[in-house]
Amino acid sequence: YATFLWDPRDPEHGRVALPSMAQAPPEGSGCALSGDPTAPGGCTVVLAEPYESTVLWYCHVGSATPEWVRYEYDLGGKLVVLGEYREWIKEHAYGLTPPGGKFYYTIKSTKYGVLGFSPEPTWSTVKTKGVELTYHPSGDGRVHYESFLLDLDGKLHTVWIFFAGFDLRTVNDVAIYKMG
């Protein structure tokens, strides 16, 4: 399957060719770039299969012989116990966000995973201060939120969207934090 990157700044000719893949990526796969593919030295393109998968593909754009490399990772997991239900759940690198040439993903609110390439994949973690959750003025102790990472001008940020109780259609607040 032919693959390419599309440059929206040049819709007529703005394609950066990538090597072909033996098969189409699964539906729901995500793609992230470590930088500008047209810059000297290029960048790394990572294609992560959907959430339940622990497979990603990467390609070093700008290398002498770029190719897609399949990489299966194991980040460990955790045992989930709900009453009599017990299941081992694998950890995933989900929502890769690429500031500064590395790819970050959320492990928990105070810990992020980091995927780098040198040129093979390398894994590490970084701890953060986290976000202090405050409760609704009504005294309702339920805090429902969604959070995700965002690359703004090459800097890592985390976005938190807070909802009113169990109503996930009503947004109470949105907060964006620059990660240090």
Steps between C-alpha positions, in 0.01 A plus 500: 500500500639835395552748784587869504479808718286784373621858548190725525719805430540372142178312413596461133846344539536465877575134538792339675537146373529218752583137428210270422355277769429129442145548628272785595518602867203392714206740519540729799879520479664831594795677343747751645813671366807594706560814295498652154549226239644752252765626744861383460519159664125449468300360789357178637145405410325271747183315413340348811242229454169545686485512880473129569815428297861515620638539148634811337673565171769761451688649208797739507413748225813651351723198567694347209264201479173579677281201577209413727611294800245301700566519873310315772549642847434378852450767766375257760147514632275482800253260654145636502277346768130582525333255735562158348609647168878492453686594187858594415495817290805596293624858512489693172676801354181679398463855371864559403580872503826611335660818643876530490564198279368248754154349543317537832196309628305504826557224754318681782448863599846518660696278263562506126667252274760610247578323174821609329702366209876463479427360230320206669213561744601589857252526788515710816267679740483846650319601818304823522343700776157415366186709515324581826134417458254736665140415570182666387389787733182301580721261697436221253813287533462344155750628249470371146761603249678407181865585452737474209842621392552770240802637311486881481795662325724204581416504873307230687168608653224310673136592445235421763129523428281494813135397481197570721449185710405209281378727217776461243328750269542795736853635531574681827857599428794449265858533617822489296832452676849529354705204617849576629 
